[in-house]
Amino acid sequence: MTTGRAVVRPRLAGGLVALATAVGAVIAAPATASASATGCVSGNHPSSCVSVNGASTYVENAAGGVYLEWQSTVVGHFHVFGPGIEVRTADAQYTGGFYDHERYGPPVSVRRDLPDGSRVCASFIESHQGDGTYITHSPACETIHR
């Protein structure tokens, strides 16, 4: 099984805030850390993508996505899964743009800490219009780290 892999690591969202007083003292506030990661399975199109938003092991939400060729249109839904996460979204139509080829479905609310090293994944499940069948594309996954 082919999976997109990326590591969710905290990124600094803000720097140190410093205020120099008349006597040269410095007051500093610590930076806040936030983490987010997005990854797609490489290969044939359409392919699955996942977007994970949070801080360290805390995940606010995750969304399934699909990577499309320019001006191609697909219908389908996303299966978003991970520790204690098991959500399938409703079918919708997605069209690839000229520069931006990734299209994301609705975010799935997680709002909790996940175990360090766990994976949050999403598969695009493509509908074949007319015959009622679906094709599940390989999942894209992001690994959660402190």
C-alpha positions in Angstrom: 0.0 0.0 0.0 1.4 3.4 -1.0 1.0 6.1 1.6 2.1 9.7 1.7 4.2 10.3 4.8 5.0 13.5 6.5 5.7 14.3 10.1 3.6 16.6 12.2 6.1 18.6 14.1 5.5 21.9 16.0 6.3 25.0 14.0 6.9 28.3 15.7 3.9 30.5 15.0 5.3 33.5 16.7 8.7 34.7 17.8 9.9 36.1 21.1 8.2 39.4 21.9 10.7 41.7 23.5 10.3 45.1 25.0 13.4 47.1 25.9 12.9 49.6 28.7 14.8 52.8 29.3 17.2 50.9 31.6 17.9 48.2 29.0 15.8 45.4 30.6 14.1 43.0 28.3 10.8 41.3 28.9 10.1 38.3 26.7 7.1 36.1 26.2 7.6 32.5 25.0 6.7 31.6 21.4 3.5 29.6 20.9 3.8 26.4 19.0 1.4 25.2 16.4 1.6 22.3 14.1 -0.1 21.4 10.8 0.8 19.0 8.0 -0.6 18.2 4.6 0.4 15.4 2.4 -0.8 13.6 -0.7 -0.1 10.2 -2.2 2.2 10.5 -5.2 1.3 8.7 -8.4 -1.8 8.5 -10.5 -4.5 11.1 -10.3 -6.9 11.4 -8.6 -5.0 10.6 -5.4 -5.7 10.9 -1.7 -4.6 13.8 0.5 -4.9 14.6 4.2 -4.6 17.8 6.2 -4.0 17.7 9.9 -4.3 20.8 12.1 -3.2 21.1 15.7 -0.3 21.6 18.1 2.1 18.9 19.1 0.0 15.8 19.8 -3.2 17.8 20.1 -5.2 17.6 16.9 -8.0 20.2 16.3 -9.3 18.7 13.1 -8.3 16.7 10.0 -9.7 16.7 6.5 -9.5 14.4 3.5 -8.5 15.7 0.2 -8.0 14.8 -3.4 -5.2 15.8 -5.8 -6.5 16.3 -9.3 -5.2 17.1 -12.7 -6.0 20.5 -14.1 -9.7 20.9 -14.9 -10.5 17.2 -14.1 -13.6 16.6 -12.1 -14.5 13.7 -9.8 -17.3 12.8 -7.5 -16.7 11.0 -4.2 -16.2 11.2 -0.5 -13.5 10.9 2.1 -12.8 8.3 4.8 -10.8 10.0 7.6 -9.4 7.6 10.2 -6.9 7.3 13.0 -6.9 6.5 16.8 -10.6 7.0 17.8 -11.4 8.7 14.4 -13.6 7.0 11.9 -15.6 9.4 9.7 -16.9 9.1 6.1 -18.1 12.4 4.5 -20.9 12.8 2.0 -20.3 12.6 -1.7 -19.4 15.9 -3.4 -17.9 17.1 -6.7 -14.3 18.3 -6.8 -12.6 20.0 -9.8 -8.8 20.6 -10.1 -7.7 24.2 -10.7 -4.9 25.7 -12.9 -2.3 26.1 -10.1 -4.0 24.5 -7.1 -4.7 20.8 -7.7 -5.7 19.8 -4.1 -9.3 20.0 -3.0 -10.4 19.2 0.5 -13.6 18.0 2.0 -15.1 19.3 5.3 -12.9 19.2 8.3 -13.5 16.4 10.8 -13.4 17.7 14.4 -10.9 15.7 16.6 -10.2 18.2 19.4 -8.0 16.0 21.6 -4.5 14.6 22.1 -3.5 11.6 20.1 -0.8 9.2 21.1 2.8 10.2 20.0 3.6 8.4 16.8 0.0 7.7 15.8 -1.1 8.3 12.3 -4.1 10.2 10.9 -5.1 9.1 7.4 -7.6 9.9 4.7 -8.7 8.0 1.6 -10.5 9.4 -1.4 -13.4 7.2 -2.4 -14.3 7.9 -6.0 -17.8 7.3 -7.2 -18.4 5.9 -10.7 -21.4 7.9 -11.8 -24.1 5.7 -13.2 -23.2 2.3 -11.9 -23.2 2.9 -8.2 -19.7 1.5 -7.6 -16.8 3.1 -5.8 -13.0 2.9 -6.0 -11.0 3.5 -2.8 -7.7 5.2 -3.4 -4.6 4.5 -1.3 -4.7 6.6 2.0 -2.5 9.6 2.6 -1.2 9.6 6.3 0.4 12.1 8.6 2.3 11.0 11.7 1.7 12.8 15.0 4.8 13.8 17.1 5.4 15.8 20.2 
